[in-house]
Amino acid sequence: MNNRILIIGGVILALLLILFLAMGGLRSSDEAGDGEDADAGEPQALIEPAAPEETALNFDHVWSEVTTAYEPECDEGCTEILNRPQGTHGGSVRIGVRSDIDDPVAQWGDCVQSIMSCYEGRFGAADFDGEQDRAMHDCVLSSECPAECRDHYQSTVGDNLEAVNAALDSVFLGERAACLPTEAWVE
């Protein structure tokens, strides 16, 4: 019984596909005008090819040479800050920190942290004038980020908070941000 349902379903899908393709053919011949086929003899594509994806801008070259690489196991030189052999849902949790790791992702983290620390400090200042966009802009330009990243940010930023946030995303924080090391890109 189940095989019959699958066969009937497959036949129905095939008929719908044929109908869809036939309707598409009628539409394209009507668009040619006066019943004439504008591209007689040339095969017609059923699906338009996708526009090539814009290549993401990448600043991997701006990060300093690595002296201590990231090691997922963190066996040597790590300070263990949490070790629960048995978690509440049956899994174990172990968290170790190694402050001397300086791979590009760690350097990027220091860069972003310098921007955020500056920005949070500006909010706490008695003379904060409430101009969030100006405060963030100043913090990016005075950050520990590589000069090429700061320059690229400055070349893309606008003059309101939305434009500042968009520039921060495209240069530092987005999934494929220009100054986010490619090893941290989200696939």
Secondary structure, 3 states (H helix, E strand, C coil): CHHHHHHHHHHHHHHHHHHHHHHHHHHHHHHHCCCCCCCCCCCCCCCCCCCCCCCCCCCHHHCCCCCCCCCCCCCCCCEEEEEECCCCCCCCEEEEECCCCCCHHHHHHHHHHHHHHHHHHHHHCCCCCCCHHHHHHHHHHCCCCCHHHHHHHHHHCCCCHHHHHHHHHHHHHCCCCCCCCHHHCCC
